[in-house]
Amino acid sequence: MKHTNIKAEENTSTVTHFLLLGFSDLPNLQGFLFGMFSIMYVTIIIGNSFIIVITRIDPTLHKPMYFFLTNFSFLEICYSLCLGFCIAFGPRTDEFLFWPVPHKCVSSVLILATTDSILLAVMSYDRYVAICNPLHYPLVMNQTKCTQLAVGSWLGGIPFQLGQTCQIFSLHFCNSNRIDHFFCDIPPVIKLACGDTSLHELFVFLVTVLLAAIPFLLILTSYSKIIATIMRLPTAQGRTKAFSTCSSHLVVVLLFYVSASITYLMPKSTHSAMKHTNIKAEENTTSRVTHFLLLGFSDLPNLQGFLFGMFSIIYMIILFGNSSIILITRIDTALHKPMYFFLTNFSFLEICYVSVTLPRILHSIWTQDRSISFLACATQMCFFLILATTDSILLAVMSYDRYVAICNPLHYPLVMKSTKCIHLAVVSWFSGIPFHLGQTCQIFSLHFCNSNLIDHFFCDISPVLKLACGDTSVNELYVYVVTILLGAIPFLLIITSYSKIIATILRLPTAHGRAKAFSTCSSHLVVVLLFYVSASITYLMPKSTHSAVSDKLLSLFYTIVTPMFNPMIYSLRNKEVIATLRRILLRA
């Protein structure tokens, strides 16, 4: 990218200061930008100061809700102070482009962003207590508790973010001092570092999960309970009044997390040329690619026999284990219950899911023919994505089944009747089809040139997109949206169901009752964790922490290894299945 009026200060020696490029690529709009950002800055300061003054002056507003609102307004002022001068003055005055102490810039923004995240979670907890437990509200949200929560919000992120900043700026910066941003954010700073930054990116990922994802899950849990409580209110006026006390906070939460997610979670285009040994790439810069080469585990030539044997055994275990569960649940009438109906669907799904990839792997290893046609690759991707979506939605449906069974046992036969179960199963199987058919057509309508080497053992989205020529940002945006819709939302439904399940189990009077209730959902919970943890590590961890081999191994875990363990988990942890299996074996 070419920047005007700014001279790059590049040197192979260690960088001692940076250039914040900001909006320097818009030289004709500097005056307009200065005016716009100045007005926004003044509006932020005056608006939030006004809220602070009003809530302090009026005694009727001396309530926990407004106490946290005061803290939030002051936080917004501090947050803007860290960025205001860089934005408002940076584009016009060159000296503001030089930031001699970037550590303070990064630390301040990160600490305040963490405070923002935690404080939003605290405010949602305040609304939860006010709406769901109004009689206990004055006792629970007393002055001491509110002060402690506010202090925790302000100080909670300091040790993590100071450590993260020191870790980042302990890197060696060379060759370039241009930060293509208007403030010292983590991604553009790390881009300038020399050497391996994988450990730093891993630390950033872990801190983000701890200080952003966990507060967000707490907010979702609070609002799931708030909405459930509001919907149970007898009058429309009561529901409107209750919702009005938290609607403003909900809007702020959505603005904060949606904008942050778009900024930091949107996939970035990665088009890096990779060199592979022992396999000759078929390259052509003019003709369209008509087939691909699935490299798989071709970089392990001495282990081909072992890999073929291992994958064959795993495939047989998956087929036998899941088929056994299907037969057992169909043979024994005692297992003709909603829980086992969904388990039968899940077992059949696992057979289909694995059959999309494993036979192709075995064929490639046995014949050493790694080519796959354009149409076959698109078909494999489409079916894999559809079945992965079915997996995700079906796990959410199974968690809902366990929620009704444990939290509303008296209504369980009525709610989870046969017709309802069939509808839920059909939705699970077919929901992903229109999305993934469109996604697959969109990806394979791209032009592929230069290389036909897919460094994976099946046609997954990421390795295929790497081979596309031209801009793939629209395709990556579509992938991101579909992933949120068909992956993240079912996961949040599972989290909501289990938060209510665990709360109900903990209220049971006896340890025996709690153990019995938990045993009915423990197997499903283990499967959920295996599926989502392995998939998250594969797709959400910073890519620089992975080699091509480690990416393939991680993919193997959630595409092959997890389906192998599922029958064992459900069989060994389910007394009814074990009892039925014993009866069948005794008859034989």
N, C-alpha and C positions, 0 to 999 in steps of 0.2 A: 504494500500500500504506500502511495506517495503522499508525503505530508509537506505542505508549503510553509515557508517562513520559519522552519525549525531545522536547525542543523544537527544532524546526528552526531553524537559524540561516542564514537566507537573505538574501542581499544581492546587489545587482547589481555590487558592487565585487569585487575579487579575493579569493578565499578564502584565509585564512591558516592555518586548521586544519580538521580533518574530524571528523565523528561516525561512529564505527564502530558501526552499528546492531546487528550481531551477531544474537543471538536475542532482541532486545527485544520481538518480537511474540509471545513466549511468557511473559508475566509470571507466570503461575501455576507455571511450571516452573523458575524461576530457581534455587531451592535444589537441585533435583534435578540440573540441568545443572552447577551449581558442583561438586557432589559427584562426578558422573560424570567430568567433565573433570579434576578433581583426581586421582582414582584412576588414570585413564589416563595422566596426566602423570607421576605417581610411578612407575607401572609401567614406562613408557618409560625413565625415568632409571635406575631400579634394574636393569632387565633388560639394557640395553645396557652399563651400567657393569660389571655382573657378567661379561659376555662379554669386555670389555676386560681386566679383572683376571685372569680365568682364562687367556686366551691369552698374557698377559705373564708369569704365574707359572710355567706349565708349559713346560719347554724342548721337549717333544715337539710342542708346537703352534707352535713358531717356524718356520713354513713360509709360503711366499707366500700360500697360500689363507687362512690365519688372519691374516696381516699385513693383507690387504685387508679381511677381516671386521672386524678391529679398527678400521680406518679407517671402515668403513661404520657400525659401532656408534657411534663418536664423531660421525660426521656426523648420525645420527639424533637424538642428544642435542642437537646444535646446532640442527638443524632444528626440534625441538620447543620449544627455548628461545625461538625467534623468534615462535612462535605461542602458547605455553602461557599466558602472562599475559593476552594479548588474549582468549583463549577462557574461561579459568577465572575471571578477575576482571571482565572486561568486562560480562557480563550483570548483575552485581550492583552494581557501583560506578560511578557516572556518570563520575567523573574518568578512569577508564580508557578511556572512549569517546573522549576527546580525544587525538589522536596528533599532537603538535606537529612531529614530524620524520618524515613519511611516506616520505621518500626512503630513509632507513635501513631502514625496514620492508620496502619493496618490494625494495631492493637485496639485503638479506640473504636473503630468501626465494628470490629468483630465482637468486642465486649458489649457494645450497645445493641448490636443485632441479637446477641444471645439474650440480653435483658428483655428485649422486645418479645422474643419468642416465649420466654418463661413467664413474663408478666401477662401475656395474652392467655396462657394456660391458667394462671392464678385467677384472672378475671372470669374465665369460664367456670372455674371451680366455685367462685363466689356466686355466680348466677345459678349454678346447679344447686347449691345449698339453699339459696333464696326461693327457688321454685319447687324443688323436690322435697325440701325439709324446712318449710317456712316457720314452723313452731320452734325449731331448734336454731334458727338463723342467728338470733342475738347471742346465743351461748357459744355456738361454733365459731362465728366470725367476730369474736371480741377484739378489742383494740390491740391486745398483745399479739394475738394470732395474726392480725392484719399487718402489724409492723414486722413481725418475723417473716411473713411471706414476701413483703416488699423488699426487705433487706436481702433475703435469699435470691430474689429476682435480680437485684442490682449486683450482687457479689458472686452469684453462682458461676458465671462464665469466666471470671478473671483468671483463676489459675490455669484453666485449659487454654484460653486464648493467648495469654502471655507466653505459655510454653509453646504454643503453636507458632506464634510470631517469632520467638527466638529461634525456633527450629528452622523456619523458612529463611530467615535472614542470616543463618549460619552457613547457608549455601554459598557457593562461589559464583558470582555474577561476572560475566565477561562478554566481550564482543559487542553487546548492545546495551544501552541504558534507556531505551524507549519503552515506556509503558503505554500501550494503546488503550487507555482508559482515562476517566477524569478523576479517579482516585486510586489509591494503592490497594486494589482488590487481590485476593489470593491467586486466581488463575492467571491473570496477566503478569504478575510478578514471578510466579514459578516458571512461566514460559521463558524468562530471561536467564534462568539458572543454567549453569554448565554441569554436566555430569548427570548421574542417576538421581531422579527425584521421587522414585517409587515409594520409599518409606515415608516421605513427607506427604505425598498424596494419600497414602493409607491412613496416616494420622489425621489428616483433614477429613477424610471420609468417616472415621470413627467418632471424631468430635462432632461432626455434623449430625450423625445419627443420635448421639447422646444428648446434644443440646438443642436440636431442632425437631428431629423426628419423634422423639419421646414426648416433648410438650405437645406436638401436633396430635399424637394419639390420645393424650390426656384430654385435649380439647374435644376430639371426636367422641370419646367416651362420655364426657360431660354432656355434650349436646344430644347424643343419642338418648340419654336418660331424661334430659330436659324436654325434648320433643315428645318422648313417650308419655311423660307426665302431663304436658300441655294437652295432648290429644285425649287424655282421659278426663279432662275437666268437663263438667256437664253443660256449660253454656258457652255460646260463641263469644260473648262479651268477656267472659273469664279467660278464654283461650287467647283472645286478642290482647288483653291487658298483660297476661303473663309473657306472651311472645314479645311485646313491645319493650319489656325490660332488658331483653338480651339481643334484640335485632340489630342494634347499632354495633354492638361488640362482634356479632357474627359477620357483619359486613366488613369490619376492619380485619378480622381474621382471614376472610376470603381474599381481600386485597393483598394482604401481607404474604400469605403462603402461595397464592396463585402466581403473583409476580415473581417471588423468589424461586418457585419451582420452574417457571418458564426460563428464568435466567440461568439457574445452576443445574437443572436436570435435563434440559433439552439436549438431545444428542448432537454432538458436533461432528461435522463431516470429517471423516478420516480416510484419506486416499494416499496411503503410503505404499511405495513399491517394495515388495518383499522378494528376497532372493532364496530360491529353493535349490537344493542340490539333488543329484541323481534323477531328476525328472526334468525333461525338456519342456519349456513353456511353448505353447503354440500361440504366437503373437501375430497380429495383423492390424495395422492402423487404419485400414480402409474398409475391410469386410466386417460384417457382423459376426459375433461369436455364435456358433451353432451348437456347441457342446462344451462341457466343462470337465476338468479333471479334479476329482475329490482326493486331495492328498492324504487325508486320513492319518494313518500312522506309518506312512512310507519312510519317515526318517528313522524308523526302528527296524531296519531290514532283518536283523538277526532274531527278532522276536515275533515274526509273522506267524510261525507255527503255534507258539504259545498263545498269542492273541486270538487266533482262530479257535483254539480249544477253549480258552476262557470265555469268549463271547458265546460260543455254542452252548456251553454249560449254563451260562446265565440265561440265555434265551429259553432253554428247556425248563429251567427253574421257574421262570416267569410264566410260561405257558401252563406248566403243570400246577403251580401254586394257585394262580388266579382261576384256572378251570376248576380246580378242586373246590374253591370257595363257591363258585357259581353252582356246581352240582350239589354241594352240601346244603346250601340255602334253598335250592329248589326241591330237593328230596324230602327234607324234614319240614313238616307243616308247622312245627313249633317256631320255625324261623321265618314264617311268612308275615313279617312285620315291616313297617316302613324303614327302620334302620337297616335291615338286611336286604330290602329291595334296593336301596341306594348303594349298599355294599356290592350287590350283584352288578349293578350298572358300573360301579367304579372298577371292579375286577375285569369286566369285559373291556372297559375303556383302557386299562393298563395293557391288555393284550394288543389292542389296536394301536395304541400309542407307541409301543416298542416295535411293533411290526413295520412301522413306517421307516425306521432307521436301521435296526439290527440286521435284517436279511441283506440289505444293501452293503453293510460293513462286511459281513461274512463272504458275500460274493466277491467284493473287491480284494479281500485278503486271499481267498482261495484261488482266484483266477489272475490276480495282479492286474486286472483291467480296471482302472480307476476312472474311466470316462463315464460321463452321464449326459444324456441328451438334454437339450434346452427345455423341452417339454417335460421330461421326467424330473428334472431338477425343480421346475415350477410346481409340478404335481406333488412332489415330496414336501416342499416347503408349505404349500397350501394345507395339506392334510396334517402335517405336524403342528402348524399354528392353530388349526381348528380343534384338534384333539387336546392341545395344551390349554386352550381356552375352556373346553369342556371340563378338563381336569380342575381348573381354577374355580369355575362356577359350581361344579358338582361338590367340591370340598366346602364351598359356602352353603350350599343346600343341606349338606350333611350336618354342618354346624347348626343350622336353623332347626333341623330335626332334633338334635340333642338339646337345643335351647328350649323347645316346646316340651320335650319329654321331662326335663329337669325343673324348669321354671313354672310350667303349667301342666303338671301331670294329669289333673282331672279333665282338662280339655284336650289332651293329646289324641285320643281316638277320634274326636270330632274334627280337630284341626288337620291332623295328618291322615285323612281318609284316603282311600285308594285312588279316587279321581285326582285329588290334589297332588299326590305323590307322582302320578303319571305325568301330570302337567309340568311339575318341577323338573322331572327327568328329561322330558322333551325339550324344555327350554334350555337345559344344560347342554344337550347334544347339538342343538341347532342354532343357538344364539351367535356363535362365532362365525358361522358360515358366510353371511353377507359381508361382514367386515374383512375377513381374511381372503375371500375371493377377490374383493376389490383391491386389497393390499398386494396380493400376489400379482394380479394383472398390472398394477401400477409399477411394481418393481421390475417385472420382466418386460415392460414396455420401454425400459431404459436401453440406451445403446451401450453394449459391452465391447471393449476393444483392448488392444495391447496385451492382455493376459486372460487366460481361461483357467488359471489355477485357483481353486477354492481350498484354502488352508484349513479344512475342517473335515469331519467324517460324514456330514450330511449338509444339505443346502439350507443353512440358517440365514437369517436376514443380514446380519452384520458382515460376514465374510463375502456374501454375494454383492452387497452394496459397494464394497471396497473395489470391486472390479468394474463398476460402472464409470463411464466417461461423462464429463459434464457435472452440472450442479445436481446434487441429490438432497438438497435441504428440504424440499417439499415432501419427498418420500420419507425422510427421517422424522419430519413433523407428524406425518400421518402415523408412522410407527409409534411415536411417543403418545399421541392421542389415543390410539387403539389400546396400547399397553395400559394406560391409566384407566380406560373404560372397562376393559375386560380382565385386567390383572389386579390393579390396585384397589378398585371398588369391591370386588369379591373378598379380597384380603381384609379390607376395613370392615366388611360385614361379618367376617369370621371373628375379628378382634372384638367387635361389638357383642356378638353372641356369647363369646367366651368370657367377656367381662361380666355379663349378666349371669352366666352359668356359675362362674367362680364365686360371685357375690351370693348367689342362692345357696351353693354348697356350704359356704362358710357360716351361713345362718342356721344350718341344720343342727339340732340339739346334741346328737350323739356322734362319736367318732366313727362308729360302724356305719351309720347312715351317710356320713360324708364320704367314707371310703367306697361304699356301694355306688353312690351317685357319680363319683369321679371315675370309677371303673368303666362306666357306660360310655364315657367320651374320651378316655385317655388314649385309646388306640388311634382315634381320629385326630387327636391333637398332635400326637407324634408324627403322623403322616403329613399333616399340615406343615409342621416345622421342617421336616425333611425336604418337602417340595419347595417351600418358599425361601428357606435359608439358602439352599443350594442354587436356586434360580437367581436369588438376589446377589449372591457372591459373584455369579457369572456375569450378570448384566449391569449391576450397579457399582461394583468395585472399580476404582480407577484402572483404566486399561494398561497404564504403564507398570502396574504391579504384576501384570500377567505376561508370561511368554506365550507363544502360540501353542506350545505343548500343554501348559497349565490350563489355558482356555479350553482345550479339547478334553482334558481330564475332568475339569469342573462340569462341562456339558455332559460328559458321560455319567456323572453322578446323578443328575436330576432326570436324564432321559432314559437311563438303563438301570443303574444301581438302585435308585429309590423304588421303581416298580418291582424290583426283585425282592426288596425287603417288605413291601406292603402286605403280601399274603402272610408272611411270618408274623408281622406285628399284629394283624387282626386275628390270626389263629391262636397265637400264644397268649394274647392278652384278653381273649374272649372266652368265658367259661361255657357259654351256650354252644359256640362253634366246636370247642374241644369235646363237650359231652356228645354232640351229634356225631362227630368223627369217630368217637369210641364206639357208639352204638352201631355205626355202619361197619366198622372193622370187626366187631364181635359177630355181626350177622354173617360177614364173609367167612 
